[in-house]
Amino acid sequence: MNITYTPDGGEFHLSNGIISYIFRIYENGYAGSLYFGKALSPARSYRHLGPREFRGFSHSPGDFTRFEYPSTGNGDFRIPAITVVHADGSSVIDPVYREHRIYSGKKPIPGLPATYVESDAEADTLEVDLVDAPSGIVITLFYSIFRDYPVIARHVCVTNSGITSGSAVYACETLTCAMSASLDLPDQVWELIELTGAWGREFQEERRPLRHGAQGVASVRGVSGSQQNPFIALARPGCDERTGEAIGFSLVYSGNFRAECEADSFGMTRVRMGINPAGFSWNLGSGESFETPEAVIAWSLSGLGGLSDAYHGLYRTRLARGFWRDRDRPVLINNWEGTYFDFNEDRLLSIARTAKDFGVELFVLDDGWFGKRNDDTSSLGDWAANTAKLPDGIDGLARKVESLGMKFGLWFEPEMISRESELFAAHPDWAVGVPGRTRTEARHQYVLDFTRAEIVDHIFAAISDILKKGPVSYVKWDMNRNITEPYSASLSADRQGEFFHRYMLGVYLLFERLTSAFPEILFESCSSGGARFDPGMLFYAPQGWLSDDSDAVERLRIQWGASLCYPPSSMGAHVSASPNHQVGRVTPIDTRAAVAFFGAFGYELDPARLSQSELEAVKIQIVFFKQHRTLFRTGRFIRLVNPYEGTDASWMIVCPDRSRAIVAFYRVLAKPFPVATRVKLAGLDAGVNYRITTWPERTPTGTTGSSGSTVAVESVVRGGDELMYSGLRVLDSAFFEPQTGDFWAKLFILDMITS
């Protein structure tokens, strides 16, 4: 791993032997991009990859020039990375190189989530100061290159130094655009991949050719959003899961964002990512600084799978933190779809007892336990137990659940307030809204103004009081509506553009305080499903509820799309009731489990409504999952058959030493007289043999086995080379008689034969 600077050519070269990131300082002091891709020799100059020379915009516009951090008003008419409005109303800045620093390790970003290192040897960091002399604005570009991953982590700090070279002193500067990263690429032969959707169908993968002009994804909702996720990728035409060049862009942030590409008229492509400039401004007084969120840019020559490998490994081990990062998660049952608001202590304990009998380790009480909450019209903010439902309170219920030999978890929606609540009656001004205007009451609730320290303090105290009293081992943190009428009474008129980012800083602060005060509690983030499932949340909660749509067939697409960036260990995935509550589909209970295994596994139902055969199936599922959950959490996830391209889907997970793998095959719709189906596997050792068993296991009569063991009645031996290059015959009669009907699944367990 190395970062070098060549003063003669003004070149910076960041390389870890996997990738190289190279830029230079032009003749006029601007920083200009040269190369990002497969590692190049550090012993050469790559100055010739840029323009022969660039001395500024005085003679002609610079639209044909590649920049590291482009600004506005000076002759580059493409989308900018930074825009500053000065006290005189002008918005021109000319950021030129002043100095740089290179060091081992990686600094945290104050108040913001970011990737990290546990040893300085894991990453090197470059800081480059660019200065706009007339205004005294200093733009510090941060680049961290990791030893083990093909990624560059970038962010920016903008400082009003108060030191100028002109006669005017700009006492206050206003940022209206401050991107985390900008990257200029030398061509436009790319396809844009994004994750779009809506509630219940998040993470829908879309891919289209890059066209002239600006295109991308964004949110102005106050959350990253179900509609657009803060991730995009550029892939070469023909790039697939295992071959071809691709570049990924992921923002470690949970609020308003923009990820945008511009294909210009000179054959180049500019990509920028960061806080959405729409509705954003930030005042910088003399000596004040603004730090952007972190953007993580990954590169792969081994297709989209290579990008996913990089993000999964980095985010699972160097973004997620804390007690649960490297521990297997408990199998849980959540009462929400089993009871909704209709429960009392006896019913909850009945669910817990039955769940304990078939191996569940954690009981989670969802919405409806507090205030006068019998539906969604009241009590958010009143975090005290409803004693009509829970006569001994949360602490009493938690102790009774623990006496069964289970852990206890609890749902909160900390950022919300109901109009019908004691908190609103006492503090109506705590709800976000513009004085003199009607507040939008979405889902019978308002958003608390987390820009205000006293509100964050109050919610921290209320939640802490609950968590201290009883043995709570898990918290589900929900956020169920977007932000409307953005305004804070704590901000002056000229600072209302800071509202959305200050809101996120308040959310992150509360997360930091709670996770620090209760370090062994497992936190799961949620936002009407996946409306705020992003890297920023992963920093505080190692798993998130991926979607309120728990239908196994819909989850194939949702989990496939999310896996482009996010590791399976971060994806809350539950076996829910059938017919499914979101789409009404009836699917076999083993199919529901075969999808949910590839995530943070649990159940979302009332076991009293299961048949005896389903209860037996659940016992077997839990035995199987516990046997393999370390592999499901830490293995390399590989996508095989795309559910967006047909009626089948398949993926697999492989342990690091390739000695074991689990392959999942899903047939969504039955086919008449089905042809032989082969799935080419990946990530195995080509030089060894694997013994293959199946789950659910079948006896010779075709009935389900009862042990839950991976040693099935029938097994076969196949070579790793055959499985990867010829394929696995998923309808092989050596495993089971061909199945008919829709919505069935089969898992294949591969164990390396060592002797």
VENVEN-V10140 format. One record per backbone hydrogen bond with DSSP energy under -0.5 kcal/mol. NH is the residue of the N-H (numbers start at 1). CO is the residue of the C=O. Records with the same first field share a line. If there is no record, write none. Layout:
NH = CO ; CO
//
This chain:
2 = 15
4 = 13
6 = 11
7 = 5
10 = 6
11 = 6
12 = 23
13 = 4
14 = 21
15 = 2 ; 13
16 = 19
17 = 19
20 = 37
21 = 14
22 = 35
23 = 12
24 = 32
25 = 10
26 = 24 ; 30
28 = 54
29 = 26
32 = 24
34 = 22
35 = 22
37 = 20
39 = 18
44 = 41
49 = 46
50 = 47
62 = 75
65 = 62
68 = 31
69 = 31
72 = 82
77 = 75
81 = 70
82 = 70
83 = 177
85 = 174
86 = 84 ; 90
89 = 86
93 = 72
96 = 94 ; 131
97 = 29
98 = 129
99 = 129
101 = 127
103 = 125
105 = 120 ; 123
110 = 108
112 = 109
116 = 318
122 = 119
123 = 120
124 = 145
125 = 103
126 = 143
127 = 101
128 = 141
129 = 99
130 = 128 ; 139
131 = 96
132 = 137
133 = 131
135 = 132
136 = 132
137 = 132
138 = 159
139 = 130
140 = 138 ; 157
141 = 128 ; 139
142 = 155
143 = 126
144 = 153
145 = 124
146 = 151
147 = 122
151 = 149
152 = 297
153 = 144
154 = 152 ; 295
155 = 142
157 = 140
158 = 290
159 = 138 ; 157
160 = 288
161 = 136 ; 159
164 = 162
165 = 133
170 = 168
171 = 169
173 = 284
174 = 85
175 = 173 ; 282
176 = 83
177 = 83
179 = 81
180 = 273
181 = 273
183 = 271
185 = 183 ; 269
190 = 188
191 = 235
192 = 208
193 = 233
194 = 206
195 = 231
196 = 194 ; 204
197 = 227
201 = 198
204 = 196
205 = 203
206 = 194
208 = 192
210 = 190
213 = 263
215 = 261
217 = 259
219 = 257
221 = 223
224 = 254
225 = 531
229 = 195
231 = 229
232 = 249
233 = 193
234 = 247
235 = 191
236 = 245
239 = 236
240 = 243
244 = 301
246 = 300
247 = 234
248 = 298
249 = 232
250 = 296
251 = 230
252 = 250 ; 294
253 = 251
257 = 219
258 = 274
259 = 217
260 = 272
261 = 215
262 = 270
263 = 211 ; 213
264 = 262 ; 268
267 = 264
269 = 185
270 = 262
271 = 183
272 = 260
273 = 181
274 = 258
275 = 178
276 = 256
280 = 277
281 = 497
282 = 175
284 = 173
285 = 283
286 = 171
287 = 160
288 = 285
290 = 158
292 = 156
294 = 252
295 = 154
296 = 250
297 = 152 ; 295
298 = 248 ; 296
299 = 150
300 = 246
303 = 244
304 = 240
305 = 241
306 = 302 ; 303
307 = 303
308 = 304
309 = 305
310 = 306
311 = 307
312 = 308
313 = 309
314 = 310
315 = 311
316 = 312
317 = 313
318 = 314
319 = 315
320 = 315
323 = 519
325 = 322
327 = 324
332 = 601
333 = 362
334 = 603
335 = 364
339 = 335
340 = 335 ; 336
342 = 339
343 = 341
345 = 389
348 = 344
349 = 345
350 = 346
351 = 347
352 = 348
353 = 349
354 = 350
355 = 351
356 = 352
357 = 353
358 = 354
359 = 356
360 = 355
361 = 331
362 = 331
363 = 407
364 = 333
365 = 363 ; 409
366 = 364
371 = 384
373 = 370
374 = 372
378 = 375
379 = 420
382 = 379
383 = 381
384 = 382
386 = 369
387 = 385
389 = 386
390 = 386
393 = 390
396 = 392
397 = 393
398 = 394
399 = 395
400 = 396
401 = 397
402 = 398
403 = 399
404 = 400 ; 401
405 = 402
406 = 401
407 = 361
408 = 471
409 = 363
410 = 474
411 = 365
412 = 476
415 = 478
416 = 413
417 = 446
418 = 380
419 = 444
420 = 377
421 = 419
425 = 421
426 = 422
427 = 423
430 = 427
431 = 428
432 = 447
433 = 487
435 = 433
437 = 434
441 = 439
442 = 440 ; 445
444 = 441
445 = 442
446 = 417
448 = 415
449 = 430
450 = 448
452 = 449
453 = 451
455 = 452
456 = 452
457 = 453
458 = 454
459 = 455
460 = 456
461 = 457
462 = 458
463 = 459
464 = 460
465 = 461
466 = 462
467 = 463
468 = 464
469 = 465
470 = 466
472 = 467 ; 470
473 = 408 ; 471
474 = 408
475 = 522
476 = 410
477 = 475 ; 524
478 = 412 ; 476
483 = 221
484 = 482
491 = 488
495 = 492
496 = 493
498 = 495
499 = 496
502 = 498
503 = 499
504 = 500
505 = 501
506 = 502
507 = 503
508 = 504
509 = 505
510 = 506
511 = 507
512 = 508
513 = 509
514 = 510
515 = 511
516 = 512
517 = 513
518 = 514
519 = 516
521 = 518
522 = 473
523 = 521
524 = 475
525 = 543
526 = 477
527 = 529
530 = 528
531 = 527
533 = 530
534 = 532
535 = 251
537 = 534
538 = 534
539 = 535
540 = 537
541 = 537
543 = 523
544 = 570
545 = 525
546 = 544 ; 572
550 = 548
555 = 551
556 = 552 ; 553
557 = 553 ; 554
558 = 554
559 = 555
560 = 556
561 = 557
562 = 558
563 = 559
564 = 561
565 = 562
566 = 562
570 = 567
571 = 568
572 = 544 ; 570
573 = 600
575 = 602
576 = 574
577 = 604
580 = 585
584 = 580
587 = 585
588 = 743
592 = 588
593 = 589
594 = 590
595 = 591
596 = 592
597 = 593
598 = 595
599 = 597
600 = 571
601 = 599
602 = 573
603 = 332
604 = 575
607 = 605
609 = 606
610 = 607
615 = 611
616 = 612
617 = 613
618 = 614
619 = 615
620 = 616
621 = 617
622 = 618
623 = 619
624 = 620
625 = 621
626 = 622
627 = 623
628 = 624 ; 625
629 = 625
632 = 628
633 = 629
634 = 630
635 = 631
636 = 654
637 = 635
638 = 652
640 = 650
641 = 650
642 = 640
645 = 642
646 = 643
649 = 666
650 = 641
651 = 664
652 = 638
653 = 662
654 = 636
655 = 660
658 = 655
661 = 750
662 = 653
663 = 748
664 = 651
665 = 746
666 = 649
667 = 744
668 = 647 ; 666
669 = 647
674 = 671
678 = 676
679 = 728
680 = 678
681 = 679 ; 723
686 = 684
688 = 685
690 = 718
691 = 751
692 = 716
693 = 691 ; 749
695 = 747
699 = 703
702 = 699
705 = 697
712 = 710
716 = 692
718 = 690
720 = 688
721 = 686
723 = 719
724 = 720
725 = 721
726 = 722
727 = 722
728 = 679
729 = 727
730 = 677 ; 728
731 = 677
732 = 729
735 = 732
736 = 732
743 = 668
744 = 667
746 = 665
747 = 695
748 = 663
749 = 693 ; 747
750 = 661 ; 748
751 = 691 ; 749
752 = 659
753 = 689
754 = 752
//
